Amino acid sequence: MSNDQAPFIPNRPDDAPVPPATLRVFGTKPYRRLWTAQVISSTGDWIGLIAILAIAARVSDNSGAAVSLVMLARVIPGFFLGTIGGVLIDRFDRRLVMVVSDVGRAGLLVLLPFVSTLFALVIVSLLLEVFTLLWGPAKDASVPNLVNTDQLASANTLSLVASYGTFPIASVIFSLLAALAAWLGGFGALHSLEVDQEALALFFDAGTFIASAVIVFSLPIPRGPTARGDKLKISETVRDVKEGLRYIAHEPRVRGVIVGLGIGLIGGGAMIPLGPVFAKAGIGGDAATFGVLMSALGFGAATGVILLLFVQKRIPRETVFDFAVMGTGVFLMIAATLSALFPAALAVAFVGACAGTSYVTGFTVLQETVADDLRGRIFATLYTVIRMCLLVALVISPLWADLWDWIVNDLGNVGVVSLGQVDYSFPGVRIALWFGGGITLAAGLYARWSMKRADALDDAARGDVAGDAAA
C-alpha cells in the first residue's frame, strides 16, 4: 500500500511515528480546513458576544435587564428556526449556507458600532443568532462527508475544542483590541474610537467571519441528497419538517441522544446561574470560590474528552453516552451535597468530565446513525432542544432555589440541621441542584432505555432478514 493511501503508516522504521487518534483526523485536508474555519468562526462568535454585552451595558447605563434582554435575543431564534433551518440545510448546498451565514454575520458586525439604541442592538443580536443557528448544524451535517466513520469521535472532540476552547482566546483579543482602540483615540482624527472602544474589536470580528467564509467556500463539501437549490415552497417545507420530526419519534437511538443532551442540560445547566450562589451559601466562599468551581468544571471537561479517546474503541459509544449523562447527574448531586471546597471542586470536575464526554459521543452517535438527507434537520432540532432546555435552566433554576429557600427557612425553619457538633445547612440552592442532578440522571436512564430498545429493534430486523434469506 502506498503512503498516499495510508499517510500515517511509516515507510521505514526511522520515519515519523503514528500520531495520536485525535490528531490523525487532521490527515484529512478538507476536515483540517473546516476545523480551521470553525476555530476562526467560533473565536468571532465569542468576540461578538463580548462586544454586544459591552455595548448593551453602555447604551443602557449598565442595566442588568438590558443585558438579559440581549441574551434572550440570542436564544429566541432557536425556538422558531430550528426545524425550518434544518430544512434549508438539507435542501440547499450546505457549503453555500455556511458561506452566506459567515458573510451575513460579518455585515451585521460592521453595522454594530453605529448602533446606539437597545432595540437595534436586540435586532442585530437576533439576526446574528439566526446565522449562527444555520452555520452550526450545516457544519455538523457536513463532517461525516469529510472524514471516515471511525474518525467521527475525534472530529467531534476537536469540534468541542474549537467551540469552547476559543473563549479565553476571544476574551484576550477583545481586551487587547479595546485597549488598542483607546490608545488610537488619542490621535486626532481617530479620537472617536475613544468613545466606542468596541469598534475595533467588531471590525476585527467581521474579518474573522470573512476569513471563515473564504475557507469554507473552497471546501469540497458535497450537496446533500435532497439538495436542489430551487425555490422553497411552504408545502414542501412543512412536509420536510414533519418528516424530520417523524423520524425522531420512530428512531429510539436518535430520540435517546436528543433527550439525553437536551433534558440533561436542564439539570447540568443549572450550575451556570446557581454556581455563584452555591459557592457562597453552600460552601461559604466568595467569587474566588466560584472561580475555582468553574475552573474545575472546565478542567474536568477537557480531561473527560481526552480519556474518551482511549476508551472509545473498547466500549460501545451508546453505552459511553448513556453512563456519561447519568454520571453528570450523579456527580452534580454529590457536588451539591458537599460543603468543603476541595471535595466539591473534585465532584464538579467529574461533572465536567461526564458532560464533555456525553457531548462528544452524542454528536458522534447522531452522525453515525442519521442518513445524510435528514442530518441537517436532526442537528437543527438538537440545537433547538438544547437552547430551549438551557433557557429553562437559566430562568427556572434561580426561581426554584428561591422557592426552596422560602420553604426551608421561612415555612419549615429547618435551614440548618445539627448532628452532634456538626451543623449542616440546607440552602435552597443545594436542594435546587439536587433536583437538577436528578433530572439529568433521569435523562440518562431514558437514553439508556432508548438505546437498548434500538438494539432490540436492530436485532429483530436482522433476524427477519436472516429468516427471509434462509427461506
N, C-alpha and C positions, 0 to 999 in steps of 0.2 A: 504494500500500500504506500502511495506517495505521501510526502509530507504535506502536500496541498490538501489531500483528503483527510488527513488526521494531523493537523498542525501542532498538536500538543504531544505527539509521540516523538521522542528524540531519535535522530538517525544514528547517533553514536553515543557511547556511554558518557563522553565528556560534553555532550550537548546540554542545553538548559533543562532543568528538571520540569516535571509536570506541575503546573501551577495549581493552587487550591481550587476547589469546585466553584466557589463564588466568582473567582477571577477568570475561570475558564470560559464563562459565558461571554467575556469581552473578546474572545476569539472570533465571535460573530460580528463582523464590522457593522452591518446595519443596526444591530442592537446597541453596540457601543455608541454609535452616533445618536440613536434615540435616547439612550440614558444620559448622554451629554446634554441633549436638548431638554430633558426633564430636569436635570440639575440647574440649568440656566433658567428654565421656566419657573421652577419651584422657588429659586432664590428671588426671582422677580415677584412671585406671589407674596412672599413674606415681606419684602421691602415695601410693596404696595400696601399691604395690610398695616404695617407700622406707620407708614406715611399718612394713610387715611385716618387712623386713630389720632395721630398728632394734629391733623387738620381739623378733625371733629372737635377735639378739645379746644383748639384755638378759635374756631368760628362760633363756638357755643359758650365761651368763657368758662372752660373746664367743667362743663355739665356732664355728670355721670349718665344722666338719662340720654343725652345726645349720643354718647359713645355706645350705649346699649342699643339705641335705635339703628346706628350704623352697623353694628354687629348683627342685628336682626335682619338687616337688608342682605347680609351675606348668607343667611340661612334660608330665607323665604323662597328664593328661586328653586331650590331643591324640591319643594313640595309640588310645584307645578310643572317643572321642566323635566323631571326625572324620566318618566316613561316616554314622553314626546321626544326628548333629546335622544333617547336610545333609538327611537325610530329613525331619526335623522342620521345617527351614526351608522346604523345598519343599511340605510337606503342610499346614502351618498358616500363619496370617496372619503375614507377616514383620514387620509393624509390631508385632503383639502379642508376638512372640518377642523383639524388641528392648526393648519396654517391660518385660516380665517380667524380662529379663536385667538391666536397669538397676535395677529395684526390688529384685531379689534381691541384687545387689551392694551396694546401699545398706544393706539389712538386715544383711548379713554384716559390713560395716564398722562398723556401730553396735555389734555384739557384740564386735568385736576388742579394745577397751580392757579388757574383762573377762576376756580370755584370759590365763591365767597358766602354761600348760604348753606344751611344744613340740609334743606330739601334737595338741592342739586347734588350735594355730596352723597345723600342716600341713593339717589337715582344712579349715579355713577357706580357706587358700590354694588348695587343690584345688577347692573349690566356686566360689571367685571365678574361677578359670581356666575352669571349665565354662561359667559365664555369659558370660565374655569370648569363648569359642570359638563361642558361639551368636550373640552380638551382631555380631561382625566379619563373618562370611560373610553374615549376613542383610542387613547394610548394603551389602556389595559386590554382592549379588544384586539389591538394590533400585535401585542407582544408574542402570542403563540404563532404568528406568521413569520416571525424573525428568528426564533430560537427553537431548538429541539425540545420535545416534551420533557425529557429528563433534566432540562436546564431551567424549567419554569420557576422552580422554587428559588434557585439562585437569582434569577432575574427579578422576582418579586422582593427578595431580600434587598437587592440593590435599589429597587424602586422605593422601598421604605426608607433607605438611607437618603436617597435623593429628595424625598418628600419632606422629611423631618430633620435630617442632619444638616440641611441648609439654613435652618432658622438662626442659629448663632452666627453663621457667616453673614446672613442678611442683616442681622442686628448691628454687627460691626461695620458693614458697608454703609448702612443708613447713617450711623453716628459719624463716620468719617466724612461722608458727603455733606451732611448737615453742617459739620464744623467747617468744611471747605467753603460752603456757601456763605457762612457767616464771615469768614476771612475775606472772601472775594467782595463781600458787601461793602468793604471799606474803600473800594477803588471806584470812585466817581460814578461812571455810568452803570456800574454793577450794584449800586447802593440798594436797589430794590430787593436784591437777594437776601439782604439782612432781615427784611420784613418776612419773607417767605422762605425759610431755611429748608423746607421740604422740596422746593422746586428742583434743585439739582439732583436729589435722590430720585425724584419721579422721572426726570428725563433719562437718567441712567437706567431706571427700571424699564422704561419703554424700550430702551436699546436692548435689554436682555430678551424681551419678547420678540423683537425683530430678529435677533440672532437665533433664537429658537425656531422661528418660522423658516429661516433660511436653511437650517439643518434639516428640519422635518420635510421641507419641500424636496430635498434631494434624496429622501429615503425610498427604497423600493417596497413601499407598503402596498400590498395588493388590494384591489377593490373587493369589498365583501360580496358573497354570493348573491345577495339581494340588491346590491348597489346598482342603480340605474341612472341616477343623476337627473331624472326627469322631474316634472312638476309634481309636488307632493299634494295629493288630494286628501280632503278631510276624511272621506270614507275609508281610504286605504290606511290612513294614519290610525284611525280608530280600530281597524281590523288588526293592524300590526301590534298595537298596544295590547289588545285582547289576547293576541297570540302569545306575546311575551308573558303576560300575567297567567295565562292558562298553563304555559309550560312550567312556571314556578309552582303553581298549585299542584301539578301532577308529577313533579320531579322531586322526590323527598331529599335527595342529596343536595340539590341547589337550595331548596327551602331551608334545610338544616343550616347551611352556611349563612344564609341571609338572616335567619332568626338568631343564630349564634353570635354573629358580629353585630347585628343591629340591636336586638333586645339586650344582649350582654353589655352593650355600651351604655345603656341606661344606668346600670349599676356601676360599671367601671368609670364612666364619665362623671359620676358624682364626686370623684376625687378632685376635679378641677375647681368647682365653686366651693366645696366644703374643706379643701385642703388647708387653707389659712385658718379656718375656724377650728378644725381638728388639732392643728399644731398648737393652738392657744388653749382651747378648752379641754382637749383630750390628753395632751402631753404636758401642758403647762409651759410652752415655749413662746417664741415670738416669730417675727418674719424670717429670721435666720433658720429657725427650726423648720419652717415651711420650705425654705430653700434646700435644706438637707433632704427632706422627703421627696421633693421634685427631682433632685439630683439622683437619689436612689432609684426613682421610677425610671428615669432616662437610662441610667447605667444598667438597670435590670433588663430593660427592653433590648438594649444593644447586646448584652450577654446572652439573652434568650435566643435572639436571632442567630448569633454566632454558633451557639450549641446546636441549634436546629440543623445546621449544615452537616454535623457529624452523625445525626440520628435519622435524617430524613430518608435514607435508603434502607434503614433497618426496621423501621416501624411504619405501618401504613399511614399515609398522610391524613386520612379521615380520622384515624384514632388520635393522632397528634393534635389535630384541630379540636376535637371534642374535649379531650382532657385539658388542653390549654385554656379553653373557655371556662371549664369548670374550675381549674386551678386559679384563674383570675378571681372568680367569686370567693373561693375558699380563703385565699391569702388576703383578699380585701377585708373579709370578716375578721381574720386573725389580726391584721394591722389595726383595725378599729378597736379591737379588744385591749390592745397593749397600751400602757401608759408611760413607758420609758422610750426615749428617743432611739437608741441603738436597735433594740429588737423590732420596734415599729418600722424603722427605716429598712431593716432587713426584710421584713414582710412586704413592704411596699416595693422593694427591689424584685421580689418574686412576682408581685402583681404585674410589674413592667415586663418581666421575662415571659410570663404566660400571655400577656396581651400582645406583645410583639410577635410571639410565635403563632398565635391564633390569626393575626392579621396576614402574615405571610402565607401560612398554609391554607387559609380560607380563600384568598385570591387564587392560589395555585389550583385548588380543587375546582373552582369555577372555570378556570381557563382550560383545565383538562376535561371537564365534563360537558360544557356547553358548546354546541355547534357554532361555527363561525357566523352563520346567518342570524343567530339570535344573541350573540355575545354582547353587542352594543346595548341592546335593551336590558339584558340581565345586569350588566355592570351599572347602567344608569339607574336601574331600580335599586341596586345595592347602595349606591351613593345617596339616593333619596332616603332610604330607610335609615342609613347611618346618620344623616343630617337631622332627620326627624327625631330619632332617639337621642341624639346629642342635645338637641334643643330641649327635649323633655328633661334630660338630666340637668341641664344648666338652669332651667326655670323652676322645676318642681322640687329638686333636692334641697335647696335652701329653705323653701317653704315647709317641706316635710320635716327638716331639722328643727325649725322654729316651732312647729306643731308639737313635736315630742318634748321640746324644752318646756312648753306650756303645760303639757300633760304631766310630765315627771316632776317639775319644780312647783308649779302653781296648784295643780289639782292634787297630785299624789304626795307632794312634799317628800320625795324619796330620791332626790338628786344625788345624794351621797349615801352609800351603804358601808357600815363599819363591820369588819370581820376581825375581831380581836383588836390588834393595834394597827390594822391596815384599813385605810379608807379607800373605797373605790367609787368613782364618780360615774354618773350616767347622764352626761350632757346629750342634748338632742342630736348633735352631730354624730355621736358614736352610734346611736340607735339608727339614724338615717343611713349610715354607712353599712351597718349590719343588714338592713333591708336591701341596700344596693348590691351587696355581695350575694345575698340570697337570690335576687333577680338574675344576676349573672350566672350563678350556679344552676338555676332552673333553665336558663337558655342553653347552657352546655349540656344538660341532661336531655333536653328536647333535641338538640343537634345529634347527640349520641343515638337517640331512638330513631331519628330520621335516617342516619347513616346505616343503621342495622336494617331498617326497612328497605332502603335502597339496595343493600347487599342481598336481601332475601328476594327481592323482585328480579335482580340480575341473575341469581341462581335459578329461579323459576324459569326465566326466559331461556337460559342456557339449557335447562332440562327439556323444555319444549322443543328447542332446535335439535337437540340430540335425539329425542324421540322421533321427530319427523324424519331425521336422517336415517335412523335405524329402520323405520317403516319403509 
